[in-house]
Amino acid sequence: MATIVVTGCSRGIGYELIQVLSEQGHRVFALSRNQGPINDLNLQGVEGLECDVANEAQLQQVKDRLSSEGPIHALVHNAGRLLNKPFLEIESDEFEEVYRVNVFGVARLTQLVLPLMDGAGHVVNISSIGGVQGSVKFPGLSAYSSSKAALIGLTEMWAEEFKEEGPAFNCIALGAVQTEMLEEAFPGYQAPVGPRAVAEYIAHFTLTGQELYNGKVLQLSKSVP
Ligand SMILES: NC(=O)c1ccc[n+]([C@@H]2O[C@H](COP(=O)([O-])OP(=O)(O)OC[C@H]3O[C@@H](n4cnc5c(N)ncnc54)[C@H](OP(=O)(O)O)[C@@H]3O)[C@@H](O)[C@H]2O)c1
């Protein structure tokens, strides 16, 4: 049984991921601003922690709660903030909010949880194909996709900086997955894959991927390029 921290669990991929991990018998801390959907599931081994990853005080409370647990085996940075807006119309605070959630919140939570982690553990950053160099790009996603590119950069930097003592750091760059976020980004588009299948893959990779990968970006997509 592993102890796993997952962010962004009230809907979409994170909501499915905590269910998969619970079914497998793991101990899960489910961070989200909205705890209602998590509480309603009443999952075995899952403890919800109210947390906006852009809020320092709430991140500190999470750290305090985790400090009284045994070692954390895995941290999945799944929470994500989408902004679909033409570049010239984006307000500064909107741009910054995307980065606060998708980049700075990820970095801060990593700083707080890392000292509590098992050196053989795994940090998994959930990025997007749009953040991968050379992939197809879409207008309106400059703040979002560039923040996901930053997450890829952080993955590589952290893997290097902690390669001796661990944990391992890897990134999954997702293609389209049928969730509410996708519907907001591309209304009416039907993704070839649903959140449950993706969550099952992320769960497996989170628990085993560090044995074979460090500092890598896996493109979870059937599309070319
Ligand atoms: N769906 C896709 O096609 C797709 C493609 C590429 C990448 N991704 C990435 O995959 C991840 C999951 O996406 P999804 O489609 O499942 O998105 P989603 O349906 O919008 O769910 C996002 C989750 O993130 C949480 N969240 C948002 N802001 C947060 C904050 N400030 N603090 C804590 N939690 C926050 C939300 O919970 P609360 O509101 O409760 O906080 C929600 O549970 C994201 O990182 C996304 O960028 C998705």
The ligand as an ORCA input file, in Angstrom:
! r2SCAN-3c Opt
* xyz 0 1
  N      -8.892     17.049    -20.359
  C      -7.959     17.226    -21.260
  O      -8.194     17.093    -22.472
  C      -6.574     17.591    -20.841
  C      -5.589     17.712    -21.842
  C      -4.302     18.044    -21.477
  C      -3.985     18.223    -20.144
  N      -4.947     18.122    -19.186
  C      -4.554     18.352    -17.803
  O      -5.020     17.283    -17.007
  C      -5.311     17.742    -15.685
  C      -6.718     17.344    -15.301
  O      -7.579     17.910    -16.281
  P      -9.154     17.677    -16.307
  O      -9.519     17.671    -17.741
  O      -9.546     16.568    -15.426
  O      -9.631     19.085    -15.700
  P     -10.966     19.517    -14.902
  O     -12.082     18.622    -15.256
  O     -11.103     20.971    -15.143
  O     -10.542     19.265    -13.394
  C      -9.518     20.041    -12.885
  C      -9.398     19.822    -11.410
  O      -8.392     20.751    -10.957
  C      -8.853     21.336     -9.772
  N      -8.318     22.672     -9.593
  C      -8.416     23.724    -10.422
  N      -7.838     24.800     -9.874
  C      -7.352     24.390     -8.666
  C      -6.664     25.031     -7.623
  N      -6.364     26.326     -7.682
  N      -6.297     24.311     -6.535
  C      -6.616     22.999     -6.448
  N      -7.287     22.332     -7.408
  C      -7.659     23.037     -8.494
  C     -10.370     21.345     -9.851
  O     -10.878     21.159     -8.543
  P     -11.418     22.306     -7.582
  O     -12.238     23.230     -8.417
  O     -12.164     21.528     -6.561
  O     -10.211     22.963     -6.991
  C     -10.678     20.095    -10.663
  O     -10.972     19.005     -9.830
  C      -5.082     19.255    -15.710
  O      -3.799     19.583    -15.221
  C      -5.174     19.578    -17.184
  O      -4.472     20.769    -17.509
  C      -6.219     17.803    -19.509
*
